[in-house]
Structure formats: C-alpha cells, structure tokens
Amino acid sequence: MSAASDTRQLLAPRPKGGIVQSGRDSLVVARRNLIRMTRIPEMILFGVIQPVMFVVLFTYVFGGSINIPGAPAGSASAYKEFLMAGIFAQTVTFATAGAGAGIADDMHKGLIDRFRSLPMARGAVLTGRTLADLVQTAVTLAVLAVVALIVGWRTHESIGEVLAGFGLLLLLGYAFTWIGALIGLSVRTPEAATSGGLIWLFPLTFISNAFVPVNGMPKFLQYVAEWNPFSATVAAARELFGNTIEGVPKSVTGAWPMEHPVWASLIWSVLIILVFRTLAVRKYRRAA
C-alpha cells in the first residue's frame, strides 16, 4: 500500500518552481485585483478625473501666462506641447498613492496574512498588485492622451517613437508603484498610506522640468531638477513625442540625464524597481 502511494506521488505532476511559479502566482493575484477594480468603477473614474482637471487648468488657466523660451509670448500651443509630457508623467507617478493604499487595506483586512499562508511565491502578491495598478494606469493614460488631443496637443514623430514615449512613462509608473508597495507595507492604515504616498510626490514633480523650464529656477534647484528621475522621463517623452521647444536647452547645468534622457529614464526606472522591489518583498516577508 505504501509502495503504491509512493508510486502515485512520483507520477503525480508537480508544480513548477522558480520563475514559472512566481509568474503564474503573480498573474492570479493581478487578475484578482483587476476584477476588484471592475467591481468598484469609481476607483478608475476618480483616477481619470484628476489628471483631466490638471490638463484643463494648466492649459486654459496658466497656458497664456507662462512663457516658453523661443516661443511667441503667451503662445498657448507651445505650452501645450511642453506641458503634456509632464502631465502624463505626473499621472503615472501619482498611482503610487493608490498602490500603497491598496496594499495597506489588504494588510488591515488580514488578506495579506491569508496569502502568506498559501503555497505561493513570496513576491507574487506584490508583483500581482503592481501589475494590476499598471493596467489601471495604462487605461488612465490612454484616456488622458485622448483629452490632450482634444485640447490641441500634437505629436511630431513616428508612431513607434510615440509608443516608446508612452512605454517609458508606464515603466516609470510601474517603478513608483513599488515605492507605494513599500509604503503600504510600512504603515498601519490605508489613510496613512495615501498621505505617505503623496506628500513626497509634490516636491518631486514640481521641482522638475514638467511644468516650467528649469532655467528660471534658482541655481541649486536647477541641479536638483535635472538629476530628478521624474525630469528624465519627462524629457525623454518630449523627445520621443517631438515636443521639444527649440528655445529651451536640454540642460542648463550640463547634467548627463538631460543630455541623454531616454537612457537616463530607462536606468532610473530599472534601478528604482530593483531597489524598491527588493525592499518591499523583504518587508512583506516580515509583515504581520
């Protein structure tokens, strides 16, 4: 009887480990989170409304008041092309707060503990969550691009370069969701995760080249802005969209990220993913 049992165990298919199992587990968790999002449509709705409001406000309220070097004074069309990459980048990075709040909510409800009791890859819960957030961010970004086209934004490069620009934006957004995951695992309530996910994003996004040219900032802020990973992705998106303005220099401090924005954006995003995914998975293993 024991020999027969042993034979059945040997013949029974065993689950694949390593990357294959981790990938499958991550997709299962991502599907769970996407289903949850479809059942709470206001999550997506409110996520879309805020960036649309930013587009309208900056375009029609501030667009005629902000002068872009090399463009006619008060040129709203020049500012639209300068602005949109910054709005897109701000939108994908603000998903950090939602990622952190979602994980903190799962922790608060005890769902993370139930996941940890299952025979699944340790990093799959967090990877699945961040992948689901990436899908939501992509939907929001697509809607925002349509709104930008309606208000007059245009691209001037090939479709491949434009898609590459959106790809870099989504990669930055995915990198920042890992920061949100670490915050969500480090606080006790979803409210604290939302606050913790936003409080540092405002200086990060505004001390940058997203909304105004860097050459008008104080000297020390110019260095901060041009070495900001957020600025690198904004500059890369502008370059790939064909939205660079002739009178705006690539860099006023000679910073390498501004001279090579596409490479800098890739390096910053991959580095953020590697560092914060490692920290988040380690925190997840110790979280209670």
Contacts in CASP RR format, 6 or more apart in sequence:
PFRMAT RR
TARGET T0000
AUTHOR 0000-0000-0000
METHOD contacts of the structure
MODEL  1
MSAASDTRQLLAPRPKGGIVQSGRDSLVVARRNLIRMTRIPEMILFGVIQ
PVMFVVLFTYVFGGSINIPGAPAGSASAYKEFLMAGIFAQTVTFATAGAG
AGIADDMHKGLIDRFRSLPMARGAVLTGRTLADLVQTAVTLAVLAVVALI
VGWRTHESIGEVLAGFGLLLLLGYAFTWIGALIGLSVRTPEAATSGGLIW
LFPLTFISNAFVPVNGMPKFLQYVAEWNPFSATVAAARELFGNTIEGVPK
SVTGAWPMEHPVWASLIWSVLIILVFRTLAVRKYRRAA
15 21 0 8 1.000
15 119 0 8 1.000
16 24 0 8 1.000
17 121 0 8 1.000
18 121 0 8 1.000
21 120 0 8 1.000
21 121 0 8 1.000
22 121 0 8 1.000
22 123 0 8 1.000
22 124 0 8 1.000
22 127 0 8 1.000
23 121 0 8 1.000
23 124 0 8 1.000
23 127 0 8 1.000
25 120 0 8 1.000
25 121 0 8 1.000
25 124 0 8 1.000
26 121 0 8 1.000
26 123 0 8 1.000
26 124 0 8 1.000
26 127 0 8 1.000
26 128 0 8 1.000
26 131 0 8 1.000
27 128 0 8 1.000
27 131 0 8 1.000
28 124 0 8 1.000
29 115 0 8 1.000
29 124 0 8 1.000
29 125 0 8 1.000
29 127 0 8 1.000
29 128 0 8 1.000
29 129 0 8 1.000
29 132 0 8 1.000
30 127 0 8 1.000
30 128 0 8 1.000
30 129 0 8 1.000
30 131 0 8 1.000
30 132 0 8 1.000
30 135 0 8 1.000
33 128 0 8 1.000
33 129 0 8 1.000
33 132 0 8 1.000
33 133 0 8 1.000
34 132 0 8 1.000
34 135 0 8 1.000
37 43 0 8 1.000
37 44 0 8 1.000
37 132 0 8 1.000
37 136 0 8 1.000
43 136 0 8 1.000
44 136 0 8 1.000
44 139 0 8 1.000
44 140 0 8 1.000
47 140 0 8 1.000
48 139 0 8 1.000
48 140 0 8 1.000
48 143 0 8 1.000
48 144 0 8 1.000
50 91 0 8 1.000
50 94 0 8 1.000
51 87 0 8 1.000
51 90 0 8 1.000
51 91 0 8 1.000
51 94 0 8 1.000
51 140 0 8 1.000
51 144 0 8 1.000
52 143 0 8 1.000
52 144 0 8 1.000
52 147 0 8 1.000
54 87 0 8 1.000
54 90 0 8 1.000
54 91 0 8 1.000
55 83 0 8 1.000
55 84 0 8 1.000
55 87 0 8 1.000
55 144 0 8 1.000
55 147 0 8 1.000
55 148 0 8 1.000
55 151 0 8 1.000
56 151 0 8 1.000
58 83 0 8 1.000
58 87 0 8 1.000
58 211 0 8 1.000
59 76 0 8 1.000
59 79 0 8 1.000
59 80 0 8 1.000
59 83 0 8 1.000
59 151 0 8 1.000
60 151 0 8 1.000
62 79 0 8 1.000
63 74 0 8 1.000
63 76 0 8 1.000
63 79 0 8 1.000
63 80 0 8 1.000
63 83 0 8 1.000
64 74 0 8 1.000
64 75 0 8 1.000
64 76 0 8 1.000
64 79 0 8 1.000
65 74 0 8 1.000
66 74 0 8 1.000
66 79 0 8 1.000
66 211 0 8 1.000
66 212 0 8 1.000
67 73 0 8 1.000
67 74 0 8 1.000
68 75 0 8 1.000
68 78 0 8 1.000
68 79 0 8 1.000
68 82 0 8 1.000
68 213 0 8 1.000
68 245 0 8 1.000
68 247 0 8 1.000
68 248 0 8 1.000
69 213 0 8 1.000
69 215 0 8 1.000
69 245 0 8 1.000
69 247 0 8 1.000
69 248 0 8 1.000
70 245 0 8 1.000
70 246 0 8 1.000
70 247 0 8 1.000
70 248 0 8 1.000
71 78 0 8 1.000
71 79 0 8 1.000
71 245 0 8 1.000
71 247 0 8 1.000
72 78 0 8 1.000
77 152 0 8 1.000
78 245 0 8 1.000
80 148 0 8 1.000
80 151 0 8 1.000
80 152 0 8 1.000
80 153 0 8 1.000
81 153 0 8 1.000
81 154 0 8 1.000
81 241 0 8 1.000
81 242 0 8 1.000
81 243 0 8 1.000
81 245 0 8 1.000
82 213 0 8 1.000
82 238 0 8 1.000
82 243 0 8 1.000
82 245 0 8 1.000
82 248 0 8 1.000
83 210 0 8 1.000
83 211 0 8 1.000
84 148 0 8 1.000
84 153 0 8 1.000
84 241 0 8 1.000
84 243 0 8 1.000
85 210 0 8 1.000
85 234 0 8 1.000
85 235 0 8 1.000
85 237 0 8 1.000
85 238 0 8 1.000
85 241 0 8 1.000
85 243 0 8 1.000
86 208 0 8 1.000
86 210 0 8 1.000
86 211 0 8 1.000
86 234 0 8 1.000
86 237 0 8 1.000
87 144 0 8 1.000
87 148 0 8 1.000
87 210 0 8 1.000
88 141 0 8 1.000
88 144 0 8 1.000
88 145 0 8 1.000
88 148 0 8 1.000
88 166 0 8 1.000
88 169 0 8 1.000
88 237 0 8 1.000
89 169 0 8 1.000
89 172 0 8 1.000
89 205 0 8 1.000
89 210 0 8 1.000
89 230 0 8 1.000
89 233 0 8 1.000
89 234 0 8 1.000
89 237 0 8 1.000
90 205 0 8 1.000
90 210 0 8 1.000
91 137 0 8 1.000
91 140 0 8 1.000
91 141 0 8 1.000
91 144 0 8 1.000
92 137 0 8 1.000
92 141 0 8 1.000
92 169 0 8 1.000
92 170 0 8 1.000
92 172 0 8 1.000
92 173 0 8 1.000
92 176 0 8 1.000
93 172 0 8 1.000
93 173 0 8 1.000
93 176 0 8 1.000
93 201 0 8 1.000
93 204 0 8 1.000
93 205 0 8 1.000
93 230 0 8 1.000
94 198 0 8 1.000
94 201 0 8 1.000
95 133 0 8 1.000
95 136 0 8 1.000
95 137 0 8 1.000
95 140 0 8 1.000
95 173 0 8 1.000
95 176 0 8 1.000
95 177 0 8 1.000
96 173 0 8 1.000
96 176 0 8 1.000
96 177 0 8 1.000
96 179 0 8 1.000
96 180 0 8 1.000
96 183 0 8 1.000
96 197 0 8 1.000
96 198 0 8 1.000
96 201 0 8 1.000
97 180 0 8 1.000
97 193 0 8 1.000
97 194 0 8 1.000
97 196 0 8 1.000
97 197 0 8 1.000
97 198 0 8 1.000
97 201 0 8 1.000
98 133 0 8 1.000
98 180 0 8 1.000
98 193 0 8 1.000
98 194 0 8 1.000
98 197 0 8 1.000
99 129 0 8 1.000
99 130 0 8 1.000
99 133 0 8 1.000
99 177 0 8 1.000
99 180 0 8 1.000
99 181 0 8 1.000
99 184 0 8 1.000
100 180 0 8 1.000
100 181 0 8 1.000
100 183 0 8 1.000
100 184 0 8 1.000
100 190 0 8 1.000
100 193 0 8 1.000
100 194 0 8 1.000
100 197 0 8 1.000
101 184 0 8 1.000
101 190 0 8 1.000
101 191 0 8 1.000
101 193 0 8 1.000
101 194 0 8 1.000
102 129 0 8 1.000
102 184 0 8 1.000
102 190 0 8 1.000
102 193 0 8 1.000
103 112 0 8 1.000
103 126 0 8 1.000
103 129 0 8 1.000
103 180 0 8 1.000
103 181 0 8 1.000
103 184 0 8 1.000
103 185 0 8 1.000
103 193 0 8 1.000
104 183 0 8 1.000
104 184 0 8 1.000
104 185 0 8 1.000
104 187 0 8 1.000
104 188 0 8 1.000
104 189 0 8 1.000
104 190 0 8 1.000
104 192 0 8 1.000
104 193 0 8 1.000
105 190 0 8 1.000
105 193 0 8 1.000
106 112 0 8 1.000
106 129 0 8 1.000
107 184 0 8 1.000
107 185 0 8 1.000
107 287 0 8 1.000
108 188 0 8 1.000
108 189 0 8 1.000
108 190 0 8 1.000
112 125 0 8 1.000
112 284 0 8 1.000
112 287 0 8 1.000
113 288 0 8 1.000
115 125 0 8 1.000
116 125 0 8 1.000
116 284 0 8 1.000
122 281 0 8 1.000
122 284 0 8 1.000
122 285 0 8 1.000
123 281 0 8 1.000
123 284 0 8 1.000
125 284 0 8 1.000
126 178 0 8 1.000
126 181 0 8 1.000
126 277 0 8 1.000
126 280 0 8 1.000
126 281 0 8 1.000
126 284 0 8 1.000
127 277 0 8 1.000
129 177 0 8 1.000
129 181 0 8 1.000
130 174 0 8 1.000
130 177 0 8 1.000
130 178 0 8 1.000
130 181 0 8 1.000
133 174 0 8 1.000
133 177 0 8 1.000
134 170 0 8 1.000
134 173 0 8 1.000
134 174 0 8 1.000
134 177 0 8 1.000
137 170 0 8 1.000
137 173 0 8 1.000
137 174 0 8 1.000
137 177 0 8 1.000
138 170 0 8 1.000
141 166 0 8 1.000
141 169 0 8 1.000
141 170 0 8 1.000
145 166 0 8 1.000
155 162 0 8 1.000
155 241 0 8 1.000
155 242 0 8 1.000
155 243 0 8 1.000
156 241 0 8 1.000
156 242 0 8 1.000
156 243 0 8 1.000
157 240 0 8 1.000
157 241 0 8 1.000
157 242 0 8 1.000
161 240 0 8 1.000
161 241 0 8 1.000
161 242 0 8 1.000
162 240 0 8 1.000
162 241 0 8 1.000
164 240 0 8 1.000
165 236 0 8 1.000
165 237 0 8 1.000
165 240 0 8 1.000
165 241 0 8 1.000
166 237 0 8 1.000
168 233 0 8 1.000
168 236 0 8 1.000
168 237 0 8 1.000
168 240 0 8 1.000
168 262 0 8 1.000
168 265 0 8 1.000
168 266 0 8 1.000
168 269 0 8 1.000
169 233 0 8 1.000
169 237 0 8 1.000
171 265 0 8 1.000
171 266 0 8 1.000
171 269 0 8 1.000
172 229 0 8 1.000
172 230 0 8 1.000
172 233 0 8 1.000
172 265 0 8 1.000
172 268 0 8 1.000
172 269 0 8 1.000
173 269 0 8 1.000
174 269 0 8 1.000
174 273 0 8 1.000
175 268 0 8 1.000
175 269 0 8 1.000
175 270 0 8 1.000
175 272 0 8 1.000
175 273 0 8 1.000
175 276 0 8 1.000
176 272 0 8 1.000
178 272 0 8 1.000
178 273 0 8 1.000
178 276 0 8 1.000
178 277 0 8 1.000
178 280 0 8 1.000
179 197 0 8 1.000
179 272 0 8 1.000
179 276 0 8 1.000
180 193 0 8 1.000
180 197 0 8 1.000
180 276 0 8 1.000
181 276 0 8 1.000
181 280 0 8 1.000
182 276 0 8 1.000
182 279 0 8 1.000
182 280 0 8 1.000
182 283 0 8 1.000
183 193 0 8 1.000
183 196 0 8 1.000
183 197 0 8 1.000
184 193 0 8 1.000
185 280 0 8 1.000
185 283 0 8 1.000
185 284 0 8 1.000
185 287 0 8 1.000
186 283 0 8 1.000
187 193 0 8 1.000
187 196 0 8 1.000
204 228 0 8 1.000
204 230 0 8 1.000
205 230 0 8 1.000
207 217 0 8 1.000
207 221 0 8 1.000
207 224 0 8 1.000
207 225 0 8 1.000
207 228 0 8 1.000
208 214 0 8 1.000
208 225 0 8 1.000
208 228 0 8 1.000
208 230 0 8 1.000
208 231 0 8 1.000
208 234 0 8 1.000
209 225 0 8 1.000
209 226 0 8 1.000
209 231 0 8 1.000
209 234 0 8 1.000
209 235 0 8 1.000
209 258 0 8 1.000
210 230 0 8 1.000
210 231 0 8 1.000
210 234 0 8 1.000
213 248 0 8 1.000
214 222 0 8 1.000
214 225 0 8 1.000
214 226 0 8 1.000
214 231 0 8 1.000
214 252 0 8 1.000
215 222 0 8 1.000
215 248 0 8 1.000
215 249 0 8 1.000
215 252 0 8 1.000
216 222 0 8 1.000
217 225 0 8 1.000
222 252 0 8 1.000
222 253 0 8 1.000
223 253 0 8 1.000
223 255 0 8 1.000
225 231 0 8 1.000
226 251 0 8 1.000
226 252 0 8 1.000
226 253 0 8 1.000
226 254 0 8 1.000
226 255 0 8 1.000
226 257 0 8 1.000
226 258 0 8 1.000
227 255 0 8 1.000
227 257 0 8 1.000
229 257 0 8 1.000
229 264 0 8 1.000
229 265 0 8 1.000
229 268 0 8 1.000
229 269 0 8 1.000
229 272 0 8 1.000
231 257 0 8 1.000
231 258 0 8 1.000
232 257 0 8 1.000
232 258 0 8 1.000
232 261 0 8 1.000
232 264 0 8 1.000
232 265 0 8 1.000
232 268 0 8 1.000
233 261 0 8 1.000
233 265 0 8 1.000
233 268 0 8 1.000
233 269 0 8 1.000
235 250 0 8 1.000
235 257 0 8 1.000
235 258 0 8 1.000
235 261 0 8 1.000
235 264 0 8 1.000
235 265 0 8 1.000
236 261 0 8 1.000
236 262 0 8 1.000
236 264 0 8 1.000
236 265 0 8 1.000
237 243 0 8 1.000
238 244 0 8 1.000
238 261 0 8 1.000
239 261 0 8 1.000
239 262 0 8 1.000
240 262 0 8 1.000
250 258 0 8 1.000
250 259 0 8 1.000
250 261 0 8 1.000
251 258 0 8 1.000
251 259 0 8 1.000
256 264 0 8 1.000
257 264 0 8 1.000
257 268 0 8 1.000
258 264 0 8 1.000
END
